[in-house]
Amino acid sequence: MYETILVPVDGSDNAMNAVEEAAKLAKSFGSTLQIVSVATDQRYVQYGVTLGQDVMESFSERAGEILDDARDIAEKQGVKVETHFVVGVPKIQISKELPEKYDASLIVMGKSGVNGISRAILGSTTAYVVRHSTVNVMVVDYKK
């Protein structure tokens, strides 16, 4: 049913819970998980600040750690998983670009992420994805 499942992660507990749930689905359907971490410099450009290479390298390093943790969760379930670090506007990448790029038919993501201030000012990425996604979206909202 779902050959490829897209799972965006940001290091939050909700995102990692989504990885666990996506891995269960992937195991049931024989799916491949495409786990992505999306970094952007968009919100800084509007203030006339250009991020230097060192900042993007820091984003990439942190994303690598998050993706490694997510991969470990998925592999413990015995599912096929690929991880990707992407630079772009997260809302757009997750809702439109990445499902097409990875031929995903489902997005599994956490209810909310790590940045509450950004969510309050810019709006929830999850809410945007639910409203604008080109594929089905499953929102994971449970606490351990």
C-alpha positions as CSV (number, residue, x, y, z in Angstrom):
1,M,0.0,0.0,0.0
2,Y,2.7,2.5,1.0
3,E,5.9,1.6,-0.8
4,T,7.7,4.7,0.4
5,I,7.0,6.7,3.5
6,L,8.6,10.1,4.1
7,V,9.5,10.9,7.7
8,P,10.7,14.4,8.5
9,V,12.7,14.8,11.7
10,D,14.0,17.7,13.7
11,G,15.3,15.9,16.8
12,S,12.2,16.4,18.9
13,D,10.5,13.7,20.9
14,N,7.5,13.9,18.6
15,A,9.6,13.4,15.5
16,M,11.3,10.4,17.0
17,N,7.9,9.0,18.0
18,A,6.9,9.5,14.4
19,V,9.9,7.5,13.2
20,E,8.8,4.6,15.5
21,E,5.3,4.7,14.2
22,A,6.5,4.9,10.6
23,A,8.8,2.0,11.1
24,K,5.9,-0.1,12.4
25,L,3.9,0.8,9.2
26,A,6.9,0.1,7.0
27,K,7.4,-3.3,8.6
28,S,3.7,-4.1,7.9
29,F,3.7,-2.9,4.3
30,G,7.2,-3.7,3.3
31,S,7.9,0.0,2.8
32,T,11.1,2.0,2.6
33,L,11.5,4.9,5.0
34,Q,12.9,8.1,3.6
35,I,13.9,10.0,6.7
36,V,14.8,13.7,6.1
37,S,16.1,16.6,8.1
38,V,15.4,20.0,6.4
39,A,17.5,23.0,7.3
40,T,16.7,26.5,6.0
41,D,18.3,29.9,6.0
42,Q,15.0,31.5,4.8
43,R,14.0,33.1,8.2
44,Y,17.4,34.8,8.4
45,V,17.4,36.2,4.9
46,Q,14.5,38.5,5.7
47,Y,16.6,40.2,8.4
48,G,19.5,40.8,5.9
49,V,21.6,38.1,7.5
50,T,23.4,35.6,5.3
51,L,24.4,32.4,7.0
52,G,28.0,31.6,6.6
53,Q,29.4,28.2,5.6
54,D,30.2,27.4,9.3
55,V,26.6,27.8,10.3
56,M,25.4,25.5,7.5
57,E,28.1,23.0,8.5
58,S,26.8,23.1,12.0
59,F,23.2,22.5,10.8
60,S,24.5,19.6,8.7
61,E,26.4,18.1,11.6
62,R,23.4,18.3,13.9
63,A,21.1,16.9,11.2
64,G,23.6,14.0,10.8
65,E,23.2,13.2,14.5
66,I,19.4,13.4,14.3
67,L,19.3,11.2,11.2
68,D,21.6,8.6,12.8
69,D,19.3,8.4,15.8
70,A,16.3,8.1,13.5
71,R,18.0,5.4,11.4
72,D,18.8,3.4,14.6
73,I,15.1,3.5,15.6
74,A,14.0,2.3,12.1
75,E,16.6,-0.4,11.7
76,K,15.7,-1.9,15.1
77,Q,12.3,-2.6,13.5
78,G,14.1,-4.3,10.6
79,V,12.9,-1.9,7.8
80,K,14.7,-0.5,4.9
81,V,15.7,3.2,5.5
82,E,17.5,6.0,3.7
83,T,18.4,9.3,5.3
84,H,18.8,12.7,3.7
85,F,19.9,16.2,4.7
86,V,18.0,18.8,2.7
87,V,18.4,22.6,2.5
88,G,15.2,24.5,1.7
89,V,12.0,25.8,3.2
90,P,10.8,22.9,5.4
91,K,7.1,23.4,4.8
92,I,7.5,23.4,1.1
93,Q,10.0,20.6,1.0
94,I,8.0,18.3,3.2
95,S,4.6,18.9,1.7
96,K,5.5,19.0,-2.0
97,E,9.1,18.6,-3.1
98,L,10.2,15.6,-1.2
99,P,7.2,13.4,-1.6
100,E,7.7,13.8,-5.4
101,K,11.4,13.4,-5.2
102,Y,11.3,10.1,-3.3
103,D,8.0,8.9,-4.7
104,A,6.4,8.8,-1.2
105,S,2.7,8.0,-0.8
106,L,2.6,8.8,2.9
107,I,4.2,11.4,5.2
108,V,4.4,10.4,8.9
109,M,5.4,13.3,11.2
110,G,5.2,14.5,14.7
111,K,2.5,16.9,15.9
112,S,5.1,19.6,16.7
113,G,8.8,20.1,16.6
114,V,11.6,21.6,18.7
115,N,11.1,25.3,18.0
116,G,8.1,26.7,19.8
117,I,9.0,30.4,19.1
118,S,9.2,29.8,15.4
119,R,5.9,27.8,15.5
120,A,4.2,30.7,17.3
121,I,5.5,33.3,14.8
122,L,5.5,31.4,11.5
123,G,2.9,28.7,12.2
124,S,3.3,25.0,12.6
125,T,5.1,23.1,9.9
126,T,2.9,20.1,10.6
127,A,-0.3,22.1,10.2
128,Y,1.0,23.5,6.9
129,V,1.9,20.0,5.6
130,V,-1.5,18.6,6.5
131,R,-3.2,21.4,4.6
132,H,-0.9,21.5,1.5
133,S,0.6,18.0,1.1
134,T,0.3,16.3,-2.2
135,V,0.1,12.9,-0.4
136,N,-1.6,11.4,2.7
137,V,-0.3,12.6,6.1
138,M,-0.3,10.8,9.4
139,V,0.4,13.0,12.4
140,V,1.8,11.2,15.5
141,D,0.8,12.7,18.8
142,Y,1.5,10.5,21.8
143,K,3.8,10.7,24.8
144,K,5.9,8.0,26.2
